[in-house]
Amino acid sequence: MVVSRRSMVATLLSSPAALPALAAVPRTQAASLTVPGNPIPIGLMTGEIAGTFIQVGNDIAEVVDSPDMRILPIIGKGSLQNLLDLVDVRGVDLAFAAADTLTYAAKAHPDLPGRIQYICKLYDNEVHVLAGPDITRIEDLKDKVVNIDVVGSGTAVTSAVLFRALDIPARFVNNTPTKGLEMLKAGEVAAITYAAGKPARLFTQPLPAGLHLVPIPLNDELAKSYLPGSFLHEDYPGLVPPQASVDTIAVGVALACFGWPPGTERYRNLNRFVELFFSKFPELLKPPHHPKWKDVNLASQIPGWRRFQPVAGLLAAARSSEEFSRFLDTRHNDLSPAQRQGLIDEFRRTVAR
């Protein structure tokens, strides 16, 4: 099945606020890569069962699935392992990973940045530090036991950077967030950390009295890699009082892919995914999909990462076609709507070649 330019552009134009840089995205004409009844399978490595990754992955599968493509979400073991699986595990085409993980992974795998690319930045994961009433500041965790998720997870990577930047020598243990929460309830750890898009399902369930989110200050060292964030009462009514907020830091999430050479079948499959994902993106902004989709700007960049080339081409063509449209408005306002649209369509076909 081939998606026409006109239907693609019309869909994107239906959500100008969420997709300001992609008001008119052209695509190349290409024959279907499969026969009916034999859709392209795209393996998407997500995260643990209670996390944001798996929810967002399921959203993509629901919206992007089509007669010629099936999105297959896979439960992952964290950002670092997701990137390694993207390189080493057969059938994995896409993976979610915290943006700071690629630099961290390059220390042990120096060839990884040259093999991994990204489709787009999705959203920001807020770093949660949940503790009992005796912990009022993050500095109170000095020499205390803190669960930071499993080894190789985005939470573990970010937590190591966080505590080092704040010069807090805590004692880390590595268990899943779900198990870590049970350990916190039992008094076996002083706190748990969890990097996830708010509201994280783990913290929206009823929790024992006294558990609360600990503020994270953004110092100069952390500001080099992370963004400021906050939790409001609306995010976690059981953890944040009304009219209050809790400061935190946030890390971007990449939709990563393997850097297949142009012309290969896997490259063409990813190109087809990009066409469907971009054209159907407005559907992801609607309930009941995760509220984090409303924060996504497909044109956002991730410093230190290389963009998958077809995406860069779509973004460049979108900017060019917007400029051409403005040119027609200022120089040729005597055109009929049909003549104007015909010129724009021809311009898009030229740029897309």
N, C-alpha and C positions, 0 to 999 in steps of 0.2 A: 504494500500500500504506500502511496506517495502523498505526503501532505503538501497541499498547494501553498504558494507564497501568500496568496490572498487570505486564505483561512488562517494562516500562521500570523500574519500581520494584524488581522482583525482581532484575534484572540489576545495578542499582546497589548493592543491599543485599549482593550477593555479594562486594563488595570494600570493607568499611567502613573499613579502615585507610587505604586510598589515597584514599577519597572521604568523609571524615568529615562534611563540610558538605552532602553530597548524598545522604543515606541514603534519601530518598524524594522524588524529583523528579517533580512532575506535568507534564503537557503539555496543550496545548489540542487538542481534536478538530478535525481539518481534513481535508478531502477530498484525495485524492492530486492532486498538481499535474501529473501526466503520465499518459499512457496507457501500457499495457504495451509494452515494447520501445522506449520513447522516454524514457530516464532524463534527469534534470536533470544537465547538465554543470557541475561546479564547478572552475574553474581555480585551482590553488594554486601560487603562486610560491615556490620553495624556494631552493636555493643551488648552489654549484659542486659538481662531481661527486664530490669526495672528502670533502665536509663533512658535518656533522651534520644540517643543514637537509634535504638530499635524503634522508637515511636516515629521518628522522622523517616527512617528507612521504610517502614510500613506505609507511611503517607506517599512516598515516592512510588512504591510498588502499586498502590491503588490507582494513582493518577496517571502514571506513565504506561502501565500495562496496555497493550494494544494487540490487534491481531498478528502483528509481525514482531512483537517484542514482549518478553516476560522478564520482570525484575524479581530476582530471588534474594530477599534479605537473609543474611546469615548472622547468627549470634557470634559476636567477636569477643576477644579477650583484651581489649584496650587499644589505644591509639598506636603505640609502638608495634604491638603484634599485628595490628591491622595493616600497617605499612609493609612489614615483613611478609605477611600472607599475600599481599598484593603482588609481591615479586615472586614468591616461591610456591604458592598454592594454585593448582590448576582450577580454572573455573571462576576465579575471583577477578572481576573487572574493575570494580569500584570499591572504595573504602572511605569511611569517616575517620578523621584523625585530627586531634588538636594541633593547631598551627605551630606550636612550639616544639612538637615532637620530632619534626624532620631534622632540625638542627641538633637536637639531643641524640637522635639515632645515628647521625653522621659521625659521631665520635667513635662508635664501634663498627659502623658500616659506612665508610667514606664514599663508596660508590652510589649510595642510595639517592642522594639529591639529584644525580644525573639520570636516574631511572624512573623517578616519580614525578608526576605532573599533577595539576589540579584543574577541575572543571570550573569551580567557583568557590568563593567563600560562602558558607551558609549562614551561620549565626554565631553569637558569642556564648560560650559556656561560663556561667558564673561559678566561682569557687565557694563552696559551702564549707564552713567549719562549724560542726554541731558539737556542743559540749554541755556538761552539767552546770548547776548553779555556782559551783566553786571556781569556775573559769569565767572571768569577766573580760579579760583581755587576752589576745593571742600570746602575749609574752608570758602569761601564766602557764603555758604548756611547756616551758623549759624543763627538760629532764623528765617529762611525762610521756606516757605511752599513747601514741596516736595511730589510728588505722588510716592508711592512705591508699586503699584499694589494692588490687593485685599488681604484681610486678609487671611493668611494661604498659600499664594503663596510662591514659592521659592524666588522670588524677595523680598517680604516683609521680609522673614526670614533673607536673606543675607544682606538686607539694614539695618535692625536693628543692626546686628552685625557690619557692616561696620562703621556706624556713631558713634556707641559707642566706637569702637576701635580707631577711629580718634578724639574722644572727640569733636564732632560737634553736639550741641543740636538743630537739625532742628525740624520743626513741620510737622509730617507726616499726609497724607491723603491717603485713600485707594480706588482707582478707577482702572478699567482695564487700561492697557497701552494705548489702543486706545483712551479712554476717557481722560486719563492723557495727551496725546499729544495734544488733542484739548484744554484742559485747559491751557497748556503751550503756545500755539499759542495765546490764548485770554488773557494771562497775569495773569491768576488766580492762577498759581503756578510758583515758581521760577525754578523748575527743575523736571524731572521725572527720576526714576531709572528703569532699566529693565535688568534682567539676562536672556540672550538668546544666542544661538550659532550664531556667526557672519557668514555671514551677516544676521542680523535680518530683516525680511520683513518690519517691522514697520519703519525702518530708511533708506530703499532703495528707498522709494517714494520721490517725490519732496517735499522739506521742505522750510519754509520761510527763507530768508536771515538772518544771525545772529545766528541761532541755531547751536550749536556745541557740541561735546563730551568733557566732562570735565575729565582731568587726575585724576586717583586714585592712590595715593602712597601706596606701599606695606610696611607697618611697621612690626616690630617684632611680634606684636600681631596678625595681619592678616595673617602673614606667617605661623602661626601654623595650619591654616585650609584652606588656599587658595593658588593658584598658580599665578605667574605673567602672565600677558597677555598684548596684545596691539591691537590697531586698525590701519590699514594702509589705504592709499588712495585707494588701490585695493578693500578693504572691503566696504568702504563708500566714493565714489568719491565726493559726495556732502557735506561731513562733515569733511573730512581729506584732507589737501592740498597734492599735489604731493610731494614725497620724505619725507613726514613727518610721524610721528607715535604718537599715544596717549596711554599712559600707563594705564593699568587697572588691575583688579584681575579677576580670573576665578575660578569657582566651578564645580566639577565633577557632572555628571548626572548618576544615577543608573537606570538600568532596574530591578525593584524590583518585587518580587513575594511573595505570602503568603507561610509560611513554613508548607505545608501540610505533614502529616506523610507518610513515605514510604509505598507503597502498596495500598494507596487510589486511587480512580479514578482520582481525580484532580492532584495528584502527577504524575501519569502516563501521564496525558495530558500535564503537563509542561515538563516532560521528552521528550515527542514526539516533543514539540515545540523547545526545545533545539537542538534536532537532526536536525530538518529542518532549524532552524536559523543558526546554525554553518555551515551546509553543503552548504547553499545558500548565505552565507555572501559575497563571492566575487562579487555577482551580485549587492550588495548595494554600491559597490565602483564605479560603472559605472554611467555616466549621464543618466537621469536627476536627480538622487537622490541627496539629500542634501550634499554639500561638506564636512560637518562635519564627514561623514562616513570614510573619509580617515584618520581621527585622531584616529579612534577606534583601540585599541588593546584588543582583547577578553581575554587575559591572565592578564590584569591589575587588581589590587586589590583595594578595597575601605576600608581603615582603619575604624574599628568600626562596619563593617557590616559582616554578615555571608553569605558565598557563598552557593547557592543551590547545594546539594551534587552531583547530576549527572554531573554538570559542572566541579566541582573539580575532579571528576573521569576522565572525558574526557581530562582535562589538564594534569593530572598525567600520563595517558596512552600515551598521545602524546609525553611527554618528555621521557618516557621509551622506546617507539618505535623508537624515533630518536636515542637514545643511542644504541639500539640493531642494528639499521641500520649501525651506525658507526663501531660497533664491527665487523659486517660481512665484511665491507670494509677493515678493518685492519687485520683480522685473516683468512678470507675465500674468498680471491679474485679469487679463481679458480672456483667459482660457476658460472653456466650459469645464464642469466637474469631470466629465468623461475624458476630455483631452488632458487635463492635469493628471488624472490618475494613470492614464496611459503612459505619459512621460515618466512618472515616478516608477511605474512597474518596469519600464525599459531600463531606467537607471539602475534599479536593484539587480536586474539580470546581468547588467554589465559589470557592476561591482562584485557580484558573487562569483564571477568566472575565475 
